[in-house]
């Protein structure tokens, strides 16, 4: 699927369980977007208390934008939040990726928690615990409702 100037377009909400080895199945719709490119994803933290999975080509652009920020405390903070925890994962033959214990902890998952929400976000995929996702969406709703001009311009239901 192509959008104007966008090669990949991830969309949809998918609730998926981790398997006993901590692997997460990537939804078929998302895998199909990757099929024509690379089946690797780069995982890192995001500001919403989740993880973000970038296709390799998108990650390169993201890093380039980070490199354009002048050296200093903001760039160091961005490096620690995004670059330091970055992991390169390969989809296995069943379309799964491993999530480390540290990544599961960042998501707010306990040892017995298994469910992950995968959310298509244009050129990337966001991952959340179900609880955190509910909080993020509630914040999104409040943010959008507070902007009456946006609601009217787009004619949101």
Secondary structure, 3 states (H helix, E strand, C coil): CCECCECCCECCEEEEEECCCCEEECCHHHHHHHHCCCCEEEEEECCCCCEEEEEHHHHHHHHHHHHCCCCCHHHHHHHHHHHCCCEEEECCCCCEEECCHHHHHHCCCCCCCCEEEEEEEECEEEEECHHHHHHHHHHHHHHHHCCHHHHHHHCCC
